[in-house]
Amino acid sequence: MRVSQKPFTSIGVVLLLAFVLAACSKSSSNSPGTTGPSSGGAVPQISVGDFTADFSLMKQLTGLASQGKGSIGVLLPDTTTSTRYVQYDAPYLTKAFIDSSSGAAIASKAESQGVKVIDYDRLNTGGPADRFYVSFDNVTVGKTMGDGFVDCVTAWKLQKPNVLIMDGDPTDNNAKLFAQGYNGVLQPLFDNGSYVKVGEPPGTWTPSIAATIFQQQYTAHPNINSAITANDDKANAVIAILKSNNIPATTFPTTGQDASLPGLQNILTGYQCGTVYKPVYLEAQAAAALAIYLRAGATPPTTLVTSTTQDSVLNKAIPSVYTTPIWVTTSNMEATVIKDGAVKTSDLCAGNVATACQKYGIG
């Protein structure tokens, strides 16, 4: 989504908003490089692979944050059908904008000089031609999901997968890219007869609609024994129906992404193969760093803006920052989402999940 924003008078107000756009000075170019800010001085050269869970790299941008003019405003997408933006993105984005003193420096220098847009997590096709895009490589996210599904089919000894593909909302560019990734993995298996594609109904991100779609498909095609589900919330909707039909654990592979609490619990209890974990602290720092470069009138380094993403409406390659997703299963949950603090063990292992946590050495 695109929004034209007025400058904010307080950095606190900015950070209290939900997040996906950066309103910055329009004095910068969208061509990645090493150009310095108009006020002079060295420009920190950071790389997309350098961000860490402790946010230490952001300290290198403190000086740059005090330069330039304009405010940084943020707006989160899709907080109703996906919980991750409120649970993870907003706190990480707040933390990524360095510290209170630097935030005050940004606020004190903020002036209305137009809007520079950063598409965060979703490419808004048809948006401003000179914008940037920060996300995980969403085709890779889909491929990771597809590869994880194939591994799970083998591990769960499913002899003849009859697969229902449940995509995300077709109006969401990310959903198209996810589908490109997992269909790229599955199509050869459909073609050679190893797997059967039962159907691919219209997609949605709304869990209640996904549940209705799955129930209709499962009634019409009782041979369905596995599903590519495009995120954890959709998977959870499907799993609820499977449980109501007394389908036992580790027999009906499903997939997901976002490493949500229900998704992780479904993995531990054997109803979901895995989830694509997108360490949001990486994405948040990349977006904040990019906004700070642009606001200072500095061209972001090519070590940060390493990719491009095609805007199919504009027929233009948008300079992009991609961070790396991780497939999470019972074998690496402790070393990834738990270690990173994305979920608390006390929440994860509550209730009937406690036995599964003990089984996999979690807690």
C-alpha positions as CSV (number, residue, x, y, z in Angstrom):
1,M,0.0,0.0,0.0
2,R,1.2,3.6,-0.7
3,V,0.4,6.5,1.5
4,S,1.5,10.2,1.2
5,Q,2.3,11.3,4.7
6,K,2.8,14.6,6.5
7,P,5.9,15.0,8.6
8,F,5.6,13.9,12.2
9,T,6.6,16.2,15.0
10,S,7.9,13.5,17.3
11,I,9.8,10.3,16.6
12,G,7.8,8.7,19.3
13,V,4.6,9.2,17.4
14,V,6.3,7.7,14.3
15,L,7.4,4.6,16.1
16,L,4.0,4.1,17.7
17,L,2.5,3.7,14.3
18,A,2.3,0.3,12.6
19,F,5.1,-0.1,9.8
20,V,5.7,-0.5,6.0
21,L,6.5,2.8,4.4
22,A,9.5,5.2,4.9
23,A,8.8,8.9,4.3
24,C,12.2,10.3,3.6
25,S,14.0,13.2,1.9
26,K,13.5,13.2,-1.9
27,S,17.1,14.4,-2.5
28,S,18.5,10.8,-3.0
29,S,18.7,8.6,-6.0
30,N,17.4,5.1,-6.3
31,S,20.5,3.8,-7.9
32,P,22.6,1.8,-5.4
33,G,26.2,2.9,-4.9
34,T,28.4,4.7,-2.4
35,T,27.5,8.4,-2.9
36,G,27.8,10.4,0.3
37,P,25.2,12.7,1.8
38,S,25.1,16.3,0.6
39,S,26.5,17.5,3.9
40,G,29.7,15.5,3.2
41,G,31.4,12.9,5.4
42,A,32.1,9.2,5.1
43,V,29.1,6.9,4.4
44,P,29.1,3.6,6.3
45,Q,29.4,0.6,4.0
46,I,27.2,-2.2,5.4
47,S,26.2,-5.5,3.8
48,V,22.9,-7.3,3.9
49,G,24.5,-10.4,5.4
50,D,25.9,-8.4,8.4
51,F,22.7,-7.9,10.4
52,T,22.5,-9.9,13.6
53,A,20.0,-10.6,16.3
54,D,21.6,-8.1,18.7
55,F,21.1,-5.2,16.3
56,S,24.8,-4.2,16.8
57,L,25.3,-3.2,13.2
58,M,22.7,-0.4,13.5
59,K,25.1,1.5,15.7
60,Q,27.3,2.1,12.7
61,L,24.6,4.3,11.3
62,T,24.2,6.6,14.2
63,G,26.2,9.4,12.6
64,L,24.3,9.0,9.3
65,A,21.0,9.2,11.2
66,S,21.9,12.7,12.4
67,Q,22.3,14.0,8.8
68,G,19.7,15.1,6.3
69,K,16.2,16.3,6.6
70,G,12.7,14.7,6.6
71,S,10.9,12.3,8.9
72,I,10.6,8.6,8.7
73,G,7.0,7.3,9.0
74,V,5.9,3.7,9.0
75,L,2.8,1.7,8.4
76,L,2.2,-2.1,8.8
77,P,0.3,-4.2,6.3
78,D,-2.3,-6.9,6.8
79,T,-2.5,-6.9,10.6
80,T,-5.9,-8.7,10.6
81,T,-5.1,-11.9,8.7
82,S,-1.4,-12.3,9.7
83,T,-0.3,-11.7,13.3
84,R,3.4,-11.5,12.6
85,Y,3.4,-7.7,11.8
86,V,2.2,-6.7,15.3
87,Q,4.0,-9.5,17.1
88,Y,7.4,-9.3,15.5
89,D,7.8,-6.5,12.9
90,A,6.6,-3.5,14.9
91,P,8.9,-4.1,18.0
92,Y,11.9,-5.0,15.7
93,L,11.4,-1.9,13.5
94,T,11.2,0.3,16.6
95,K,14.5,-1.3,17.9
96,A,16.2,-1.0,14.5
97,F,15.9,2.8,14.4
98,I,19.0,2.9,16.6
99,D,18.3,4.6,20.0
100,S,16.3,7.5,21.6
101,S,19.0,10.1,21.2
102,S,19.5,9.3,17.5
103,G,15.7,9.3,17.1
104,A,15.5,12.7,18.6
105,A,18.2,13.9,16.2
106,I,16.1,12.6,13.3
107,A,13.0,14.3,14.6
108,S,14.7,17.6,15.2
109,K,15.9,17.8,11.6
110,A,12.7,16.5,10.0
111,E,11.2,18.7,7.4
112,S,8.6,18.1,4.8
113,Q,10.5,17.4,1.6
114,G,8.3,14.9,-0.2
115,V,8.0,11.2,0.3
116,K,10.5,8.4,-0.6
117,V,8.8,5.0,-0.4
118,I,10.2,1.7,0.7
119,D,7.9,-1.2,0.1
120,Y,8.4,-3.4,3.1
121,D,7.7,-7.2,2.9
122,R,5.3,-6.8,-0.1
123,L,6.1,-5.2,-3.4
124,N,3.2,-2.9,-4.2
125,T,3.1,-3.3,-8.0
126,G,2.4,0.0,-9.8
127,G,3.9,2.0,-7.0
128,P,6.4,4.9,-7.3
129,A,9.1,4.2,-10.0
130,D,11.9,5.4,-7.8
131,R,11.1,3.3,-4.7
132,F,13.1,0.5,-3.0
133,Y,11.9,-2.9,-1.8
134,V,12.9,-4.8,1.4
135,S,11.8,-8.4,1.9
136,F,12.9,-12.0,2.0
137,D,13.3,-13.5,-1.5
138,N,9.8,-14.7,-1.8
139,V,10.4,-17.1,-4.6
140,T,13.0,-18.7,-2.4
141,V,10.4,-18.7,0.5
142,G,8.1,-20.7,-1.8
143,K,10.8,-23.0,-2.9
144,T,11.8,-23.6,0.7
145,M,8.2,-24.6,1.4
146,G,8.1,-26.9,-1.5
147,D,11.4,-28.6,-0.7
148,G,10.3,-29.0,2.9
149,F,7.0,-30.5,1.8
150,V,8.8,-33.1,-0.3
151,D,11.2,-34.0,2.5
152,C,8.2,-34.4,4.8
153,V,6.3,-36.7,2.4
154,T,9.3,-39.0,2.5
155,A,9.8,-38.7,6.3
156,W,6.1,-39.4,7.0
157,K,6.1,-42.3,4.4
158,L,3.2,-41.0,2.4
159,Q,3.1,-43.4,-0.5
160,K,1.0,-41.5,-3.1
161,P,0.6,-37.7,-2.3
162,N,-2.7,-36.3,-3.5
163,V,-1.9,-32.7,-3.1
164,L,-4.3,-29.7,-2.6
165,I,-2.5,-26.4,-3.3
166,M,-3.8,-23.6,-1.1
167,D,-2.4,-20.3,-2.3
168,G,-2.4,-16.9,-0.7
169,D,-4.5,-14.0,-1.9
170,P,-4.0,-13.5,-5.6
171,T,-4.0,-9.7,-5.2
172,D,-0.9,-10.0,-3.0
173,N,2.3,-10.0,-5.1
174,N,4.0,-12.1,-2.5
175,A,1.4,-14.9,-2.8
176,K,2.3,-15.1,-6.6
177,L,6.0,-15.4,-5.8
178,F,5.4,-18.0,-3.1
179,A,3.4,-20.0,-5.6
180,Q,6.1,-19.7,-8.2
181,G,8.6,-21.1,-5.7
182,Y,6.6,-24.2,-4.5
183,N,5.0,-24.9,-7.9
184,G,8.5,-25.0,-9.3
185,V,9.4,-27.8,-6.9
186,L,6.1,-29.7,-7.3
187,Q,5.3,-29.5,-11.0
188,P,8.0,-32.0,-12.1
189,L,6.6,-34.4,-9.6
190,F,3.1,-33.9,-10.9
191,D,4.4,-34.3,-14.4
192,N,6.2,-37.6,-13.8
193,G,3.2,-39.0,-11.8
194,S,5.0,-39.2,-8.5
195,Y,2.5,-36.8,-7.0
196,V,-1.1,-36.0,-8.0
197,K,-2.3,-32.5,-8.1
198,V,-5.9,-32.6,-6.9
199,G,-6.6,-28.9,-7.3
200,E,-5.6,-25.3,-6.7
201,P,-8.7,-23.3,-5.6
202,P,-8.8,-19.5,-5.5
203,G,-6.4,-18.3,-2.8
204,T,-6.9,-16.3,0.3
205,W,-5.1,-15.2,3.5
206,T,-8.2,-15.2,5.6
207,P,-8.2,-18.4,7.8
208,S,-12.0,-18.7,8.0
209,I,-12.3,-18.6,4.3
210,A,-9.4,-21.0,3.9
211,A,-11.2,-23.4,6.3
212,T,-14.3,-23.3,4.2
213,I,-12.4,-23.8,0.9
214,F,-10.5,-26.8,2.4
215,Q,-13.7,-28.4,3.8
216,Q,-15.4,-28.1,0.4
217,Q,-12.4,-29.6,-1.4
218,Y,-11.9,-32.4,1.1
219,T,-15.6,-33.3,0.8
220,A,-15.5,-33.3,-3.0
221,H,-12.1,-35.1,-3.1
222,P,-11.7,-37.4,-0.1
223,N,-8.5,-38.7,-1.7
224,I,-6.7,-35.5,-0.6
225,N,-3.9,-36.6,1.8
226,S,-1.6,-33.6,1.8
227,A,-1.7,-29.8,1.2
228,I,0.6,-27.0,0.4
229,T,-0.7,-24.3,2.7
230,A,0.9,-20.9,2.0
231,N,1.2,-19.7,5.7
232,D,0.8,-21.0,9.2
233,D,-2.6,-19.4,9.7
234,K,-4.0,-21.3,6.6
235,A,-2.3,-24.4,7.8
236,N,-3.9,-24.1,11.2
237,A,-7.4,-23.7,9.6
238,V,-6.8,-26.9,7.6
239,I,-5.4,-28.8,10.6
240,A,-8.5,-28.0,12.7
241,I,-10.6,-29.7,10.1
242,L,-8.3,-32.7,9.9
243,K,-8.5,-33.1,13.7
244,S,-12.2,-32.9,13.6
245,N,-12.1,-35.8,11.1
246,N,-9.8,-37.8,13.4
247,I,-6.9,-37.7,11.0
248,P,-3.8,-38.8,13.1
249,A,-0.6,-36.9,13.4
250,T,2.3,-37.4,10.9
251,T,0.0,-38.7,8.2
252,F,-1.3,-35.6,6.3
253,P,1.6,-33.2,5.4
254,T,0.9,-29.5,5.5
255,T,3.3,-26.5,5.2
256,G,3.4,-23.0,6.4
257,Q,5.5,-19.8,6.9
258,D,5.9,-17.0,9.5
259,A,7.0,-19.3,12.4
260,S,3.8,-18.4,14.3
261,L,3.1,-19.9,17.7
262,P,0.3,-22.1,16.4
263,G,2.4,-23.1,13.5
264,L,5.3,-24.1,15.7
265,Q,3.0,-26.0,18.0
266,N,1.5,-27.9,15.0
267,I,5.0,-28.9,13.9
268,L,5.8,-30.2,17.4
269,T,2.6,-32.2,17.6
270,G,3.0,-33.7,14.1
271,Y,0.3,-31.9,12.1
272,Q,2.6,-29.5,10.1
273,C,5.8,-30.5,8.4
274,G,7.6,-27.2,9.0
275,T,7.4,-23.4,8.6
276,V,9.5,-20.9,6.7
277,Y,11.0,-18.8,9.4
278,K,11.8,-15.3,8.2
279,P,13.9,-13.7,10.9
280,V,12.1,-10.3,11.0
281,Y,14.9,-8.7,12.9
282,L,16.9,-9.0,9.7
283,E,14.2,-7.5,7.5
284,A,13.5,-4.7,10.0
285,Q,17.1,-3.6,10.3
286,A,17.5,-3.7,6.5
287,A,14.4,-1.4,6.1
288,A,15.6,1.0,8.9
289,A,19.1,1.1,7.5
290,L,17.9,1.8,4.0
291,A,15.6,4.6,5.3
292,I,18.5,6.2,7.1
293,Y,20.7,6.2,4.0
294,L,17.9,7.8,1.9
295,R,17.0,10.4,4.5
296,A,20.6,11.5,4.7
297,G,20.8,11.9,0.9
298,A,23.2,9.0,0.6
299,T,23.0,6.4,-2.0
300,P,22.7,3.0,-0.3
301,P,25.7,0.7,-0.9
302,T,25.5,-2.1,-3.4
303,T,26.4,-4.5,-0.6
304,L,23.1,-3.7,1.0
305,V,20.9,-3.3,-2.1
306,T,22.0,-6.5,-3.9
307,S,19.0,-7.4,-6.0
308,T,16.1,-6.2,-8.1
309,T,12.5,-7.2,-8.2
310,Q,10.4,-6.8,-11.3
311,D,7.3,-4.6,-11.0
312,S,5.0,-6.2,-13.6
313,V,2.8,-3.2,-13.8
314,L,5.6,-0.7,-14.3
315,N,7.7,-3.2,-16.2
316,K,10.6,-1.9,-14.2
317,A,13.2,-3.6,-11.9
318,I,12.9,-2.2,-8.4
319,P,16.2,-2.0,-6.4
320,S,15.8,-4.6,-3.6
321,V,17.2,-5.8,-0.3
322,Y,16.7,-9.5,0.3
323,T,17.3,-11.4,3.5
324,T,17.4,-15.2,3.9
325,P,14.6,-17.5,5.1
326,I,15.0,-20.7,7.1
327,W,12.9,-23.9,7.0
328,V,12.2,-24.8,10.7
329,T,11.2,-28.3,11.8
330,T,11.5,-30.1,15.2
331,S,15.2,-30.6,14.5
332,N,16.3,-27.0,14.4
333,M,13.5,-25.1,16.3
334,E,15.6,-24.7,19.4
335,A,18.5,-23.3,17.5
336,T,16.5,-20.8,15.4
337,V,13.2,-19.3,16.6
338,I,13.7,-20.1,20.3
339,K,17.3,-18.9,20.3
340,D,16.3,-15.7,18.5
341,G,13.6,-15.0,21.0
342,A,10.9,-15.1,18.3
343,V,8.8,-17.3,20.7
344,K,9.0,-18.0,24.4
345,T,9.4,-21.6,25.5
346,S,6.8,-21.1,28.2
347,D,4.3,-20.1,25.5
348,L,5.3,-22.7,23.0
349,C,5.3,-25.6,25.4
350,A,2.0,-24.8,27.1
351,G,-0.8,-27.3,27.6
352,N,-0.8,-30.5,25.5
353,V,2.4,-29.4,23.6
354,A,4.5,-29.9,26.8
355,T,5.0,-33.6,26.0
356,A,6.1,-32.9,22.5
357,C,8.6,-30.3,23.7
358,Q,10.1,-32.8,26.1
359,K,10.4,-35.3,23.2
360,Y,12.4,-32.9,21.1
361,G,14.5,-31.5,24.0
362,I,12.8,-28.1,24.0
363,G,12.4,-26.3,27.3
